[in-house]
Amino acid sequence: MIFRNAGCVLCIALAATGLLAPVAYAQTQAESPLDPNSPMDAMPGLGVDWPDLGSPESVPTGEPAAPVASDSGERRYSIALEGLTGDERAELVARFNSLSALKAGEGKPANAAQIDRRARDDTDLLDSLLRAEGYYDADVDARVENGSDNRLVVTLVAEPGPLYRFSDVTVTGLDGNDPRERELRAGFAVDAKDAVDADDVIINRATLTDQLKSSGYPFAKVEEPDVVVDHDTQTATLDMKVDSGGLRNFGHVRLTGRKLPFDAKHVELISRFKPGELYKQADVDDLKRALIATGLVSSASVEPVAVPDGKTADIAVVLEPAPLRTVAAEAGYGTGEGIRIEGSWTHRNLIRPEGSVTFRGILGTREQYLGGVLRQSNFRKRDQVLNARLFATHENTNAYDARTFEIGGSLERQTNIIWQKKWTWSAGFELISTDESDLIGAGVTRRRTYFIGALPLTLNYDGSDSLLDPTRGFRLGMRVSPELSLQSGTFGYVRAQIDGSAYQPLGKKVVMAGRLRFGTIAGAGSGALAPSRRFYAGGGGSVRGYGYQAIGPRDIANDPDGGRSLAEFSLEARVRFGAFGVVPFVDGGNIYTKQYPDFSGFRYGAGLGLRYYSSFGPIRIDVGTPINPQKGDTRVTVFVSLGQAF
């Protein structure tokens, strides 16, 4: 910002560097050249002589000298401000405290020269801050006094003086016949009679620049405001020139870079704009984030480029590729589920564009898995994902032993941490061949082979404020899966489940969270269903305090038998202390052989969780115990995972 004194040809450029941005101030008089032979100035406003720290007279009567004064002649001090009271000055005082040299050393030993230098610097700083708010006749002095506790008290006394105001504000370049430009000019909220507040001018200039680029003017330039201060009338004038650069529509994408992971056509598909639409800077910024979010580029430059027709702006995209392959491993433990170790290899662009292929294996106490997954992101549409999977797995739980081979696929609208969606959905198919055994009598095991076809559909609403660690809002989810089973004949049934959760902060450190879940299977009895397709409850994502699948009907060997309906709830208080937290919780639920739950015979679990809030989400450890256990239930369960329980 350029400030001028009325009647003076000297122009002083005022920069905000060195102050808390955005801060600007004006110096209204040119300083005299320094004379190296001139004596040093006395400390401004020095109220007392510097004491001889070796003399007992330097310490007030009755006060010990040793704890404060050191052998090097240093003393501790405190700082005070006078003349800046009131709520309207609170922001200025806070800004001063954040930049003050005296404040930074308050309470620490310092010698006379150090305190003197800091006081001079802070006097200049406070004067600059007052000028930035429009007080051009401010007077700031410093004085030093002995305090009651043998510390020095450095007091800065400020007399702000009158507040200067603008007498005229002129913005040239937006005064034509275009109503859009006139509307933008009206948005520059600095007018005559406003205080000569440098922050206000800087913020409004930046806002006007953003508004121009968001309203179809990608090449707009807003020059530094020229402010002329008149000390006689205690007013100022502001003149600012704007070059709109002309109204433009979006042109085409120009893509450059080395080893590009996709072509310009795919970039246009990812973008939220189409050629011919009015240029908006927000859409350009969004495209840059979307390109980074693909995981295929490490950096992206996205800038408008002028086109000779004067009506459009092409978008120049320069990409730097990222490593495409990832090897990952993870391990976990849950009571009833045992140890689980997983490893995977991923190529994020094996099938161009954005066709990520992952081969994954699991080795665990209860589960062994080997399979591959294709995930084609931004498939034919932004945020639309095509999934395909092929895997073989063996699950050996207390409820059943299943060897399964599955082919499946789905189309979904995804959500992620960068763009958390309100609504998401998926529609797919599953073709399953599974050989499963369960217990039907004392020592009698039945093994059957099922061929199952399913069409699972999901619809979810997310009104929470975070994907991994929500603190307010709610979520609703529904899953419906019509299925056809071939085993001793052909029959059909429908599996349906509804989940809901809500989050409510209680102060700054506590969040109350609750969850409900209901499920039903219509069209077939429990005995006809494959054991792996029945409902079960218990475990880290269900009713904590009980082992995995441990709640509900049991067979004659006291193993879980599953059922046709379920009802569950969870309630917990998430108490956070910095990077750590504790979570007391209570859960409840049951499984029923009838089509709908009757909410009887609930099993309850309670416990305490620990949380570590890492940069990628909370890591949780939950320790629970059953309140009304059945025979065979363990007394303590432990669950470890990433993310909150719900």
Salt bridges, closest charged atoms under 4 A:
GLU82 OE2 - ARG143 NH2 2.80
GLU91 OE2 - ARG95 NH2 3.81
GLU106 OE1 - LYS103 NZ 3.27
ASP116 OD2 - ARG120 NE 3.25
ASP121 OD1 - ARG117 NH2 3.09
ASP127 OD2 - ARG131 NE 2.99
ASP137 OD1 - HIS231 ND1 3.67
GLU145 OE2 - ARG143 NE 3.56
ASP149 OD2 - ARG151 NE 3.80
ASP199 OD2 - ARG95 NH1 2.62
GLU224 OE2 - ARG205 NH1 3.71
ASP226 OD1 - ARG4 NE 2.93
ASP239 OD2 - LYS241 NZ 3.15
GLU268 OE2 - HIS252 ND1 3.61
ASP286 OD2 - ARG272 NE 3.21
ASP286 OD1 - ARG289 NH2 3.98
ASP286 OD2 - ARG382 NH2 3.10
ASP314 OD2 - ARG254 NE 3.00
GLU320 OE2 - ARG258 NH2 2.69
GLU342 OE1 - ARG340 NH1 3.15
GLU342 OE2 - ARG360 NH1 3.16
GLU354 OE2 - HIS266 NE2 2.62
GLU367 OE1 - ARG340 NE 3.31
ASP383 OD2 - ARG272 NH2 3.68
ASP383 OD1 - ARG382 NE 3.57
ASP383 OD2 - LYS421 NZ 3.23
ASP401 OD2 - HIS394 NE2 2.97
ASP401 OD1 - ARG403 NH1 3.54
ASP401 OD1 - ARG447 NH2 3.02
GLU406 OE2 - ARG389 NE 3.25
GLU412 OE2 - ARG375 NH1 3.21
GLU430 OE2 - ARG389 NH2 3.39
GLU430 OE2 - ARG479 NH2 3.85
GLU430 OE1 - ARG533 NH2 3.40
ASP435 OD2 - ARG447 NH1 2.56
ASP438 OD2 - ARG446 NH2 3.28
ASP438 OD2 - ARG534 NH2 3.60
ASP462 OD1 - ARG475 NE 3.37
ASP469 OD2 - ARG576 NH1 3.90
GLU483 OE2 - ARG533 NH2 2.69
ASP499 OD2 - ARG517 NE 2.51
ASP561 OD1 - ARG534 NH1 3.57
GLU568 OE1 - ARG515 NH1 3.13
GLU568 OE1 - ARG517 NH1 3.40
GLU572 OE1 - ARG544 NH2 2.92
GLU572 OE2 - ARG574 NE 2.65
ASP587 OD2 - ARG544 NE 2.76
ASP598 OD2 - LYS594 NZ 2.67
ASP622 OD2 - ARG544 NH1 3.02
ASP622 OD1 - ARG611 NH1 2.85
ASP622 OD2 - ARG620 NH1 2.44
ASP633 OD1 - ARG554 NH2 2.74
